[in-house]
Amino acid sequence: MENNVIISIQGKQSFQAQEDDTIELVTEGCLEPDGDEGYTLTYQESQLTGLEGTLTTFQIEPDRVTLLRVGEVNSQMVFEEGRRHLSMYDTPYGALSIGVNTRRMRSDLSASGGSIEIDYAIEIDHALAGQNLFRIQVR
């Protein structure tokens, strides 16, 4: 994988009756055109995220973003504003079926970089497990 961009990721998780959990990560990655209007953004997870040994790929299309993780953790999450998608989240401890309900999604990417913002809720066994907000800057 050729490292041609710097990726800044800020993730915030909110759970009821708990303090928000925020992580920030800056890493090298690769941004490549994918089709007419899409992009693929990839990077290796690190020990900081707890997903060391996992390759993370964002497939960015005009109305949909798909997050794929392959390695220690295997998952696919589809983000489409106003829609709910079911996904499998495979961990070393077992697999979970999760629902991803995207409230808001904004993507402004070009070959030279840009930003992605995704506001979504996670459901486990049809129960709300938390609100999440991703902010990704690519340069």
N, C-alpha and C positions, 0 to 999 in steps of 0.2 A: 504494500500500500504506500503510495507516494504521499508524503505529508506536504500539503500545499496551502493549508489555511490554519488559522488559530481560531479555536472554538471556545467561547465563554458560555457556560451553562449555569443558570441560576434556577434551582428547583425549590419550590415551597410546598410542603404538605401540611394540611390543616385537619386536625381530628377534633371531634367534639370533646369538650372538657379537658383538653390538653393544649400545651403551648405549641405554636407552629414550629415546624422543623424545616430549616432552610439549609441547603447545601449549595456551594459554589465550586465550580470546576473550570479550570482553563487548561486546554490540551491541544495538541496538534492533531489534525485530521485531514481528510481528503474531501473536496467538493467537486462533483463531476456532473455535467449535464446528463439528463436521462429523458430521452424522448423530446417532443416539441417544447413543452413548457415545464418540464420537471427537472429535479435535481436529486442526486444521491449524496448524502453526507455521512461519512463513516469515521469512527475513532475507536481506539482501544480503551476499555475501561481500566481504572487503576485501583490500587489498594484503597485509596481515599473513598471511592464510591462503594466499596465492599463487593465489587463485581469483577475483580482482577481476573484476567484470562477470558474476558468476554468481549466480543466485537459488537459494537452498537452501530446500527445503520438506520438513518432516517431516509425514507423515500418520500420526497416532497412533490406533490402534484397540486394543481391550482385549488382544488376543493377538498383535498384529503392528504393527511400525513400518516405514514405507516412507520412504526418504530419496531425494528427487529433486533433481537439480541440472540447471539449464538456463542456458546461456550459454557462457562460454569453455570450460567442461567440462560435458559432458552425461552423466548417469549415473542409474541407478535401482538402489538396493540395498534388499532386503527382509530384515528381521530378524524371525525367528520362533523363539522358544526351542526348542532341540533339533532344528532343521531347517536344511538347507542349500539355498540358493537360488543359481541362476546369474544373473549380471547382466552387462550391457555397460557398459564405462567408456570413454567417447569423449573423447579429449583432442585438443589441436591437433596432436599428433604421431602420432595413429592410435588405433584402438579396441582394447581388451583385453577378453577374456572372463574374468570373475572369479567365484570361488565365495565365498559369504558363509555361514559356518557360525556360527550364533548359539549361544553356550554359555549365556548368561544374559541375561535382559531384564526390566527392572522399569520400570513407568510409573505415576506417581501424579500425574495432572494434573486440574485443575478449571478453570473459567472464570477464576479469579483467579491461576492459575499452578501450580507444582509442580515435579516433577523426572522425569527419564528417565535410566536407566542401561542401557547395552548393552555386553556383553562378547562379542566375536566374533573369529573368525579369517578372514583373507583368503587365498584360494588363487588362484594364477595358473598356468594350464595344469596343474591338479590338484596343484600343489606348494605347501606352506604358505609364504606370503610374510610372515606376521607376525600377531601378536596385537594386538588393538585394544580400547580401553576408552573409551567416551564417557560423560561425566557432564554432563548439561544441567540447569541450574536456570532456571526461568522465574518472573519476578516483575513 
